Amino acid sequence: MPSTPDLVIRNGTIVDGSGSPGFQADIAVTAGKISAIGQNLPAGREEIDAAGKLVTPGFVDLHTHYDAQVTWSSRINPSSWNGVTTVMIGNCGVGFAPCKPHQREKLVELMEGVEDIPEVVLTEGLPWNWETFGEYLDSLDGKAYDLDVVTQVPHAALRVYVMGDRGVAREPATAEDRAAMAKLAAEGIKAGALGFSTSRTINHRTVAGDYTPTLHAAEQELVDIAKAVGEVGEGWLQVISDFDDPQEEMATLRRMASESGRPMTITVLQRDNRPELWRDTMNDIARANADGQNIVGQVLTRPTGVMLGFEISLNPFMGCETWKRLAPLAHAEKIAELRKPEVKAQILSEQQGDHLMRTRVTQWSRIFPLGDPPDYEPAPEKSIAAMAARAGRTPEDLVYDLLLENDGKTILYRPLSNYAYGDLSPVMDMMQHPNSLVGLGDGGAHMGVLTDASAFTYMLTHWTRDRSRGKTLPVEWAVKRLTRDNAEAIGLLDRGLLAVGKKADINVIDYDKLAICPPEVLYDLPAGGKRMVQRTRGYEATIVSGEVVYRNGEPTNALPGRLVRGARAA
């Protein structure tokens, strides 16, 4: 080790990502890599006193949608506010490359609907200085970020690029179409993507309600693309599916994995209407692994759900005509109108119109105040239905007044999956399954309805420290799930573990003070677009490639994060 390291982190409790018990030691960093771990290391050019703090690898989030944000911003928050030092984009089959100039509107419409990113934001923000997937990567090369970015080739973009309107209309691909998509997918992997992604869920639609182009893609189309990825010898296959016909769907996915020889990850969530289906899926995944295939379920640390409020995209009155009239107003003007007794009376007298979310935003027994600190495992007695019954009020009357509190910025929480039984015991089982990975932070997407990038911080705060409605988990185990397991799953063997020679992506965490803040709305997107985010407390330092990018939650001037092309050796 050189006599003067660039950085030394002293006296911390090292939770190294291996799952082993934490231990006290110093870490030296030189030229962006860990150069020594031990006691009494030589002084560094910069030092951090981590006494009483945890020192962990940087977190790796395998499921985000920063495909647009990485083109216009160096700050990939809110993920980078949550100790994440590597994000994977291009999930769910949606993205912006490859794309011919006349097809740009199609991909914008799809991303707007599937991932709730406003069209005006994308239209103004995207530079569109690419057509091919390789050119998209070229446009990101050389950009400086507060974390590293890895990519996947999105199936919907391939379909639109090759098939045009036929692809948008979900027509069957011809042999020529399949060959062209397979070729483009392989080219994307060769250019540096670490995966290919597709969506097979009816929940992914355009704003107009049209299904994603990949929804009913035939097995042969998927297999041909998977085989092409397999011939390159890098990258995984990312899939989200409804599993409405579980046996047929799993057979298709297993054939993709078998024919390609590549790893596969499948989103696994507990559905309210089929609460044990996820266990069947995980059992099928276990059987696939026993047969020699490498398939994992990707799970979230808490429910997937939506936020309800007067400043964001959804609220219980969004189908009322009076609300629709007020919705375009600036927030302060809107709240001033909503405070008028006659406006409240009018809205409460109106019938909800017919819209996709109608039953979800008015099922009072499943809607809860989110609170501060946010409560993602609320008990039934905390529901709006229970609160209204105790107060002798209608749920609508109670909710209206709640949403006006805090200058109209109060947030309610509606769990949609992983909460069929009213607690997180299924999530505990999902996370502990030997064939699962923890991900699905979804940063960069659903900006007006949820903010789940904080689910990584929640892994530490709730599951290892604060949970009161069931058992907790060891912090060393949780860190391993957020770091080494995810990094190795996508072939980034240079990170995810605190060991000499590894990339110096590191968090220094005040574990006792670690906390997730309530959601807030920022108007910082292109065209003044708004997004909902959550800040955190307790990350004393987040380090990327040996440089401190955040100190006590505040950004530094360092932006060492880069696009990462291809896998990385240990």
C-alpha positions in Angstrom: 0.0 0.0 0.0 1.3 3.5 -0.8 2.4 5.5 2.3 -0.4 8.1 1.8 -3.8 6.7 0.8 -6.3 9.1 -0.8 -8.9 8.4 1.9 -8.9 6.5 5.2 -12.1 5.6 7.0 -11.3 5.0 10.7 -12.8 3.2 13.6 -16.0 2.1 11.9 -17.8 -1.2 12.3 -17.3 -2.9 8.9 -20.2 -4.8 7.6 -18.4 -6.0 4.5 -21.2 -7.4 2.3 -20.2 -11.1 2.8 -22.8 -11.7 5.5 -20.2 -12.3 8.2 -20.4 -10.5 11.5 -19.3 -6.9 11.6 -15.8 -6.0 12.9 -13.9 -2.9 13.8 -11.2 -1.8 11.5 -10.0 1.0 9.2 -10.3 1.1 5.4 -7.8 2.8 3.1 -8.7 3.9 -0.4 -6.2 4.6 -3.1 -6.9 5.4 -6.8 -10.6 4.5 -6.4 -10.0 1.1 -4.9 -9.8 -0.4 -1.4 -6.1 -0.6 -0.7 -6.0 -1.9 2.9 -8.3 -3.0 5.7 -6.8 -3.2 9.2 -5.8 -1.4 12.3 -3.6 1.7 12.7 -3.4 2.4 8.9 -1.2 5.3 7.8 -2.8 8.7 7.6 -4.7 9.5 4.4 -5.0 12.7 2.4 -8.6 12.8 3.6 -10.0 11.0 6.7 -13.4 10.1 7.9 -14.0 9.2 11.6 -16.6 6.4 11.5 -16.5 5.6 15.3 -19.9 4.2 16.3 -20.9 4.0 12.6 -21.5 1.2 10.1 -19.2 1.0 7.1 -20.8 -1.0 4.2 -20.4 -1.4 0.5 -22.4 0.9 -1.7 -25.8 -0.6 -2.5 -26.7 -2.0 -6.0 -30.3 -1.4 -7.2 -31.2 -3.8 -10.1 -34.5 -2.2 -11.0 -34.8 1.5 -11.8 -36.1 3.7 -14.6 -33.6 6.5 -14.8 -33.4 6.0 -18.6 -34.4 9.6 -19.2 -32.9 11.2 -16.1 -29.4 10.0 -16.9 -29.6 12.0 -20.1 -30.2 15.4 -18.4 -29.0 15.1 -14.8 -25.8 14.2 -13.0 -27.7 13.6 -9.8 -29.5 10.3 -9.9 -31.6 10.9 -6.9 -33.5 9.8 -5.0 -31.5 6.5 -5.3 -28.2 8.3 -4.5 -29.8 9.6 -1.3 -30.3 6.0 -0.2 -26.7 4.7 -0.2 -27.1 3.3 -3.8 -23.9 3.6 -5.8 -24.9 1.5 -8.8 -28.3 1.5 -10.6 -29.6 -0.7 -13.5 -31.9 1.0 -16.0 -33.9 -0.3 -18.9 -36.3 -2.5 -16.9 -39.8 -3.7 -17.8 -39.0 -3.6 -21.5 -39.3 0.2 -21.7 -36.6 2.7 -22.7 -35.6 5.1 -25.4 -33.3 3.1 -27.7 -33.2 1.9 -30.3 -35.5 4.5 -31.8 -36.0 6.0 -35.2 -36.8 9.8 -35.2 -40.4 9.3 -36.3 -41.0 6.8 -33.5 -40.0 8.9 -30.6 -43.5 9.9 -29.7 -44.5 6.2 -29.4 -41.8 5.5 -26.8 -42.6 8.7 -24.9 -46.2 7.8 -24.8 -45.3 4.3 -23.5 -42.9 5.6 -20.8 -45.4 8.2 -19.8 -48.1 5.6 -19.2 -46.0 2.7 -17.9 -43.7 4.7 -15.6 -45.7 7.9 -14.9 -43.2 10.3 -16.3 -45.0 13.3 -17.9 -44.8 13.7 -21.6 -43.8 17.3 -21.4 -40.9 16.4 -19.2 -39.6 13.8 -21.7 -40.3 15.9 -24.7 -38.3 18.8 -23.4 -35.6 16.8 -21.5 -34.6 14.1 -23.9 -31.8 15.2 -26.3 -32.5 12.4 -28.7 -28.9 12.4 -30.0 -29.1 8.7 -30.8 -30.9 6.1 -32.9 -29.3 2.8 -32.1 -28.8 1.4 -28.7 -25.1 1.7 -29.0 -25.5 5.4 -29.9 -27.6 5.8 -26.7 -24.8 4.4 -24.7 -22.3 6.7 -26.5 -24.5 9.6 -25.5 -24.1 8.6 -21.8 -20.4 7.9 -22.1 -18.3 10.6 -20.5 -21.2 12.0 -18.5 -20.5 12.4 -14.8 -22.9 11.1 -12.2 -23.2 10.6 -8.4 -23.4 6.9 -8.9 -22.6 4.3 -11.6 -25.2 3.4 -14.3 -25.6 0.0 -16.1 -28.2 -0.6 -18.8 -30.5 -3.2 -20.4 -31.9 -3.5 -23.9 -35.7 -2.9 -23.7 -38.0 -5.2 -25.6 -40.7 -2.6 -26.4 -38.2 -0.3 -28.1 -36.9 -3.2 -30.2 -40.5 -4.1 -31.2 -41.3 -0.5 -32.2 -38.0 -0.1 -34.0 -38.4 -3.3 -36.1 -42.1 -3.5 -36.5 -43.4 0.0 -36.3 -47.1 0.3 -35.8 -47.5 -3.5 -36.1 -45.3 -3.8 -33.0 -47.3 -1.2 -31.1 -50.5 -3.0 -32.0 -49.0 -6.2 -30.6 -49.2 -8.1 -33.9 -47.3 -11.4 -34.1 -43.7 -11.0 -35.2 -42.7 -12.6 -38.4 -39.5 -14.7 -38.7 -37.8 -11.7 -40.2 -39.0 -9.5 -37.3 -37.8 -12.0 -34.8 -34.4 -12.2 -36.4 -34.0 -8.4 -36.6 -35.0 -8.0 -32.9 -32.6 -10.8 -31.9 -29.8 -9.1 -33.8 -30.4 -5.7 -32.2 -30.6 -7.3 -28.7 -27.2 -9.0 -29.3 -25.7 -5.7 -30.6 -27.0 -3.9 -27.4 -25.3 -6.5 -25.2 -22.1 -6.3 -27.2 -22.2 -2.5 -26.9 -22.3 -2.9 -23.1 -25.8 -3.6 -21.8 -26.0 -6.1 -19.0 -29.4 -7.4 -19.8 -32.5 -7.6 -21.9 -35.9 -6.8 -20.4 -39.5 -7.5 -21.3 -42.9 -6.9 -19.8 -45.9 -9.3 -19.8 -48.3 -7.5 -17.5 -51.5 -5.7 -18.2 -50.6 -3.1 -15.7 -48.1 -1.6 -18.2 -50.1 0.7 -20.5 -49.9 4.0 -22.3 -51.8 7.0 -20.9 -54.5 6.2 -23.5 -54.9 2.7 -21.9 -53.2 0.7 -24.7 -51.2 -2.3 -23.5 -47.4 -2.4 -23.7 -46.2 -3.7 -27.1 -44.6 -6.7 -25.5 -47.6 -8.0 -23.5 -48.6 -10.9 -25.8 -45.2 -11.5 -27.5 -45.1 -15.1 -28.6 -42.8 -17.6 -27.0 -40.7 -18.0 -30.2 -40.1 -14.2 -30.3 -38.8 -14.3 -26.7 -36.7 -17.4 -27.2 -35.1 -16.1 -30.4 -34.1 -12.9 -28.6 -32.9 -14.8 -25.5 -30.8 -17.1 -27.7 -29.1 -14.2 -29.3 -28.3 -12.7 -25.9 -26.9 -16.1 -24.9 -24.6 -16.3 -27.9 -23.0 -13.1 -26.8 -22.3 -14.7 -23.4 -23.1 -11.7 -21.2 -26.2 -10.2 -19.6 -29.3 -11.5 -17.9 -33.0 -11.6 -18.9 -35.4 -9.4 -16.8 -39.1 -10.2 -16.9 -42.3 -9.0 -15.3 -45.4 -11.0 -15.8 -48.9 -11.5 -14.3 -48.6 -15.3 -14.4 -52.4 -15.6 -15.1 -51.6 -19.0 -16.6 -48.7 -19.9 -14.3 -47.7 -23.2 -15.9 -47.7 -22.0 -19.4 -45.9 -18.8 -18.5 -43.2 -20.5 -16.5 -42.7 -23.0 -19.3 -42.0 -20.1 -21.7 -39.6 -18.4 -19.2 -37.8 -21.6 -18.5 -37.3 -22.2 -22.2 -35.9 -18.7 -22.6 -33.4 -19.4 -19.8 -32.6 -22.8 -21.1 -32.1 -21.8 -24.7 -30.0 -18.8 -23.8 -28.0 -20.2 -20.9 -28.2 -16.8 -19.3 -29.5 -15.9 -15.8 -33.1 -14.6 -15.5 -34.8 -12.4 -12.9 -38.6 -12.4 -12.5 -40.5 -9.7 -10.5 -42.3 -11.5 -7.6 -45.0 -9.7 -5.7 -48.0 -10.9 -3.6 -51.3 -10.2 -5.4 -54.4 -9.4 -3.3 -56.6 -11.6 -5.5 -54.2 -14.5 -5.5 -52.2 -14.1 -2.3 -50.4 -17.4 -2.5 -49.5 -17.3 -6.2 -46.1 -15.8 -5.4 -45.2 -19.0 -3.4 -46.1 -21.1 -6.4 -43.9 -18.9 -8.6 -41.0 -19.2 -6.2 -41.5 -23.0 -6.0 -41.3 -23.1 -9.8 -38.2 -21.0 -9.7 -36.6 -23.4 -7.2 -37.4 -26.3 -9.5 -35.8 -24.5 -12.4 -32.6 -24.0 -10.4 -32.6 -27.6 -9.3 -32.7 -28.5 -13.0 -29.7 -26.3 -13.7 -31.2 -23.0 -14.8 -30.3 -19.8 -13.1 -33.6 -18.0 -12.3 -34.2 -15.7 -9.4 -37.3 -13.8 -8.1 -36.7 -10.1 -7.6 -38.6 -8.8 -4.6 -39.2 -5.5 -2.8 -38.6 -4.9 0.9 -42.2 -3.5 1.5 -45.5 -3.3 -0.2 -45.8 -1.8 -3.7 -48.4 0.9 -3.3 -49.5 4.3 -4.3 -49.5 7.6 -2.5 -52.7 9.7 -2.4 -52.7 13.5 -2.0 -53.9 16.8 -3.4 -50.4 17.7 -4.7 -49.7 14.4 -6.5 -51.2 12.3 -9.3 -53.9 10.4 -7.3 -56.4 11.1 -4.6 -59.8 9.7 -3.6 -61.7 12.5 -5.3 -59.9 12.4 -8.7 -63.0 11.1 -10.5 -65.2 14.0 -9.3 -66.1 16.7 -11.8 -65.3 19.5 -9.4 -61.8 18.0 -8.7 -61.2 17.7 -12.5 -62.0 21.4 -12.8 -59.6 22.4 -10.0 -56.8 20.0 -10.8 -55.0 22.2 -13.4 -54.6 25.1 -10.8 -51.3 25.8 -9.1 -51.2 24.0 -5.8 -51.7 27.0 -3.5 -54.7 28.1 -5.6 -56.2 24.6 -5.6 -55.9 24.3 -1.8 -57.5 27.7 -1.3 -60.5 26.5 -3.4 -60.7 23.1 -1.7 -60.8 24.8 1.7 -64.1 26.5 0.8 -67.0 24.7 2.6 -69.2 24.9 -0.5 -66.5 23.3 -2.6 -66.0 20.5 -0.1 -69.8 19.9 0.0 -70.0 19.8 -3.8 -67.1 17.3 -4.1 -68.5 15.0 -1.4 -71.9 15.1 -3.2 -70.5 14.0 -6.5 -70.1 10.5 -7.8 -66.7 9.1 -8.8 -66.3 8.8 -12.5 -65.2 5.5 -14.0 -61.4 5.4 -14.0 -58.8 2.7 -13.7 -57.8 3.5 -10.1 -61.4 4.2 -8.8 -61.7 1.2 -6.5 -58.1 1.4 -5.4 -58.2 5.0 -4.2 -61.5 4.6 -2.2 -61.1 1.2 -0.5 -61.0 2.8 2.9 -60.0 -0.3 4.9 -56.8 -0.4 2.8 -55.9 3.3 2.9 -53.7 4.7 5.8 -52.1 7.9 6.8 -48.4 7.5 5.8 -47.2 9.5 8.8 -43.8 10.7 9.9 -41.8 8.5 10.1 -43.6 6.8 7.2 -45.3 3.6 8.3 -45.2 0.9 5.5 -46.6 -1.9 7.8 -49.7 -0.2 9.2 -52.1 -2.2 11.4 -55.8 -2.5 10.4 -56.9 -0.1 13.2 -54.9 2.6 11.5 -56.9 2.5 8.3 -59.1 5.3 7.2 -62.2 3.1 7.7 -61.3 2.4 11.3 -60.4 6.0 12.0 -63.7 7.2 10.5 -65.7 4.7 12.5 -64.1 5.8 15.8 -64.8 9.4 14.9 -68.3 8.8 13.8 -67.6 10.4 10.4 -67.8 9.2 6.8 -64.4 8.1 5.4 -64.8 10.7 2.6 -65.4 13.6 5.0 -62.4 12.5 7.2 -60.1 12.0 4.2 -60.9 15.4 2.7 -59.9 17.2 5.9 -56.8 15.0 6.4 -55.6 15.8 2.9 -56.0 19.6 3.5 -53.6 19.4 6.5 -50.0 20.5 6.1 -51.0 23.1 3.5 -52.5 20.4 1.4 -49.4 18.3 1.3 -50.5 15.4 3.5 -49.9 11.9 2.0 -52.1 8.8 2.4 -50.8 5.4 1.6 -52.5 2.6 -0.3 -50.6 -0.8 -0.4 -51.4 -2.6 -3.6 -49.3 -5.7 -3.4 -47.3 -7.6 -0.7 -50.0 -6.7 1.8 -52.9 -9.1 1.3 -52.8 -10.3 4.9 -52.3 -6.8 6.4 -48.7 -7.3 7.4 -45.3 -7.9 5.8 -44.8 -11.6 6.8 -44.9 -12.7 3.1 -42.2 -10.1 2.3 -40.1 -11.7 5.1 -40.5 -15.1 3.4 -39.7 -13.6 -0.1 -36.5 -11.9 1.0 -35.3 -15.0 2.8 -36.0 -17.4 -0.1 -32.6 -18.8 -1.5 -33.7 -18.0 -5.0 -34.6 -14.3 -4.6 -32.8 -11.0 -4.9 -33.8 -7.7 -3.2 -34.4 -4.9 -5.7 -37.4 -3.1 -7.3 -36.5 0.4 -6.0 -38.1 1.8 -9.2 -36.2 5.1 -8.9 -37.0 7.5 -11.7 -40.5 6.1 -12.3 -44.0 6.6 -11.0 -43.0 10.1 -10.0 -46.5 11.2 -9.0 -47.7 8.0 -7.4 -44.9 6.4 -5.4 -41.3 6.8 -4.3 -39.8 3.4 -3.6 -36.1 4.2 -4.0 -36.1 4.5 -0.2 -37.0 0.8 0.1 -33.2 0.2 0.2 -32.9 2.3 3.4 -36.1 0.6 4.7 -34.3 -2.7 4.5 -32.0 -1.4 7.3 -34.4 0.8 9.3 -37.4 -1.5 9.4 -36.1 -5.0 8.9 -33.0 -4.9 11.1 -34.0 -2.3 13.7 -37.6 -0.9 14.0 -40.1 -3.6 13.1 -42.7 -4.1 15.9 -45.2 -6.5 14.1 -42.8 -9.5 13.7 -39.3 -10.6 13.8 -36.3 -8.6 12.5 -33.2 -9.7 10.5 -29.5 -9.4 11.1 -28.0 -6.2 9.7 -25.1 -8.2 8.1 -27.6 -10.3 6.2 -29.5 -7.3 5.0 -26.4 -5.5 3.8 -25.3 -8.6 1.9 -28.7 -8.7 0.1 -28.3 -5.0 -0.9 -24.7 -5.3 -2.1 -22.8 -8.5 -2.9 -25.8 -10.5 -4.0 -27.0 -7.9 -6.4 -23.6 -7.1 -7.8 -22.7 -10.7 -8.5 -26.1 -11.4 -10.1 -25.4 -9.0 -12.9 -21.7 -9.7 -13.3 -20.2 -6.7 -11.5 -17.7 -8.6 -9.5 -15.6 -5.6 -8.8 -18.0 -4.2 -6.2 -20.5 -5.2 -3.5 -17.9 -6.3 -1.0 -15.4 -4.4 1.2 -12.2 -6.2 0.3 -8.7 -5.2 -0.8 -8.7 -4.6 -4.6 -12.5 -4.0 -4.8 -13.9 -0.7 -6.1 -14.3 1.8 -3.3 -18.0 2.2 -3.3 -18.8 2.7 0.4 -21.4 4.0 2.8 -20.7 5.3 6.3 -24.0 5.0 8.2 -25.1 6.4 11.5 -27.3 3.3 12.1 -29.0 4.7 15.2 -30.1 7.9 13.4 -30.8 6.3 10.0 -34.3 7.3 8.9 -36.6 7.8 5.9 -38.4 11.2 5.7 -41.9 11.7 4.5 -42.4 12.2 0.7 -42.2 15.7 -0.7 -42.9 17.1 -4.1 -40.1 18.8 -6.1 -40.6 20.9 -9.3 -37.2 20.3 -10.7 -37.7 18.3 -13.8 -37.4 19.7 -17.3 -40.3 22.0 -18.2 -40.9 22.5 -14.5 -42.2 19.0 -14.1 -42.9 17.7 -10.6 -41.8 14.5 -8.9 -42.3 13.0 -5.5 -39.2 12.1 -3.6 -38.1 11.0 -0.1 -35.0 12.2 1.6 -33.1 10.2 4.2 -31.1 10.9 7.3 -28.1 9.0 8.7 -25.9 8.5 5.7 -22.8 10.3 6.9 -20.9 9.6 3.7 -21.6 7.9 0.4 -18.4 7.2 -1.6 -18.2 6.2 -5.2 -14.9 5.1 -6.7 -13.1 6.5 -3.7 -14.7 10.0 -3.8 -17.2 11.3 -1.3 -20.4 12.2 -3.3 -22.6 12.9 -0.3 -21.7 14.0 3.2 -24.4 14.1 5.8 -27.0 14.0 3.1 -25.6 17.0 1.2 -24.0 16.6 -2.2 -20.3 17.4 -2.7 -18.8 18.6 -6.0 -17.6 15.1 -6.8 -19.3 13.2 -9.6 -17.1 10.1 -10.2 -20.0 7.9 -11.3 -20.0 6.7 -14.9 -21.8 4.5 -17.4 -20.5 0.9 -16.9 -20.3 -1.1 -20.1 -20.3 -4.9 -19.7 -19.5 -7.1 -16.8 -16.5 -6.5 -14.5 -14.1 -9.2 -13.2 -13.4 -9.5 -9.5 
